[in-house]
Amino acid sequence: MNKKPCSEETRLLYDRKTAALQLSVSVRTIDYFIANKRLTTRRIGKKVMIPRAELVRFARADHFGAVNIAPDQDK
């Protein structure tokens, strides 16, 4: 059986680590997005996989209020 590496454009599912690399965030951030239903996943056995279309959707979306900035403490 020939196992050829998939190019990024033909890959349909990404593991958490590869998804994090694609979005330029940490794996912990990916876990946070999954837990808060901001990314949908598929399970293959025990592996959590993220569809390519889901990563594209997430990357194109606006994320207002995604980061909480602490109020200025000097006031």
Backbone torsions as a table, in degrees:
resi	resn	phi	psi	omega
1	MET	NA	124.2	178.9
2	ASN	-84.2	127.0	177.3
3	LYS	-113.3	104.0	178.5
4	LYS	-99.9	141.1	176.4
5	PRO	-66.1	140.9	179.4
6	CYS	-81.4	141.8	170.7
7	SER	-76.3	161.6	-177.0
8	GLU	-63.1	-26.8	-178.7
9	GLU	-81.5	-18.9	-179.8
10	THR	-100.4	-13.8	179.6
11	ARG	-69.1	132.4	-179.0
12	LEU	-96.7	-31.9	-177.3
13	LEU	-128.5	143.8	179.3
14	TYR	-121.5	141.0	171.5
15	ASP	-76.0	172.8	-174.8
16	ARG	-61.3	-41.0	-178.0
17	LYS	-65.4	-45.4	-179.8
18	THR	-68.6	-37.1	176.7
19	ALA	-62.3	-40.9	178.1
20	ALA	-61.4	-42.6	177.5
21	LEU	-62.9	-41.1	-179.2
22	GLN	-64.2	-36.1	-178.5
23	LEU	-94.4	-1.8	-178.7
24	SER	59.7	44.1	175.7
25	VAL	-132.4	174.7	179.1
26	SER	-83.4	163.5	175.8
27	VAL	-63.3	-35.4	178.4
28	ARG	-62.1	-38.9	176.9
29	THR	-65.6	-40.0	175.6
30	ILE	-59.6	-44.7	178.1
31	ASP	-60.0	-39.6	178.1
32	TYR	-63.8	-45.5	179.1
33	PHE	-62.1	-38.8	178.6
34	ILE	-66.9	-46.6	-178.6
35	ALA	-62.2	-33.2	-178.8
36	ASN	-96.0	15.9	174.8
37	LYS	59.9	29.0	176.0
38	ARG	-89.7	-18.1	172.8
39	LEU	-129.0	132.5	175.1
40	THR	-92.3	152.4	-175.1
41	THR	-130.9	167.5	170.6
42	ARG	-125.4	145.4	176.6
43	ARG	-108.0	132.4	173.4
44	ILE	-123.3	100.7	-171.7
45	GLY	65.1	-123.8	178.4
46	LYS	-94.3	-6.2	-178.0
47	LYS	-80.2	137.1	173.9
48	VAL	-97.8	120.4	-177.5
49	MET	-119.7	146.5	-178.6
50	ILE	-117.3	123.7	-179.9
51	PRO	-63.9	144.7	178.8
52	ARG	-56.6	-42.9	-179.8
53	ALA	-59.7	-33.6	178.7
54	GLU	-69.0	-39.2	177.2
55	LEU	-66.0	-40.7	178.1
56	VAL	-64.2	-45.2	178.4
57	ARG	-58.4	-46.5	-178.2
58	PHE	-64.4	-43.0	-177.9
59	ALA	-65.4	-31.7	-178.4
60	ARG	-84.1	-16.3	-175.6
61	ALA	-78.8	153.0	171.7
62	ASP	-80.8	145.2	-177.2
63	HIS	-127.1	61.6	178.6
64	PHE	-66.1	134.9	177.7
65	GLY	73.6	12.7	-178.6
66	ALA	-71.5	-26.1	-179.3
67	VAL	-114.8	127.7	176.3
68	ASN	-91.0	120.7	178.5
69	ILE	-101.8	127.9	-179.4
70	ALA	-65.3	140.8	178.0
71	PRO	-64.0	153.6	-178.9
72	ASP	-63.0	123.1	-176.1
73	GLN	-82.1	-11.1	-175.8
74	ASP	-79.5	-11.6	-175.6
75	LYS	-80.1	NA	NA
